[in-house]
Amino acid sequence: METKKCLECGTLIKGRADKKFCTDHCRNAHNNRLNKDSKNLIRNINNRLRKNYRILDSFPLRDNKTNTSRTKLIDKGFDFEYFTSTYTTKKGATYFFVYNLGYLPLEGGEYYMIVKRE
């Protein structure tokens, strides 16, 4: 019978023939180490998206929309570089969405309409 060693710590593995790690801890540690660089990038982007979502969600909506100024968004820490999708209307207006909450730059660029997509 072939003896296998844990890919993370080198301990002898007992159990299934296709088992690669001795414990869940070793499996998680191994995968975290392999994905460390890409996970930091993803984590940072997700944190920025989450912050933008919370800021948009902090504005009270009436009929799923409201208006606010660019200054108010920036003062709360909103980052216009991070959004999850865009929607362009037939008239050419482009909404920027962070999940189901979006914003539309109004004429002049100093004001924005915040909307909620159901």
Number of C-alpha atoms within 10 A of each C-alpha: 4 4 8 17 15 18 16 18 14 12 13 12 17 14 8 7 11 7 14 17 22 20 15 9 10 17 16 13 13 17 11 12 11 11 10 11 10 9 13 11 11 11 11 11 14 13 12 18 21 16 18 25 20 15 17 23 16 10 14 12 14 10 8 12 16 15 18 17 14 15 12 12 18 12 8 14 13 20 14 13 8 18 20 12 12 14 13 10 9 7 6 8 12 14 19 22 23 20 15 14 22 24 24 19 19 14 8 7 10 11 18 20 15 23 23 19 10 6
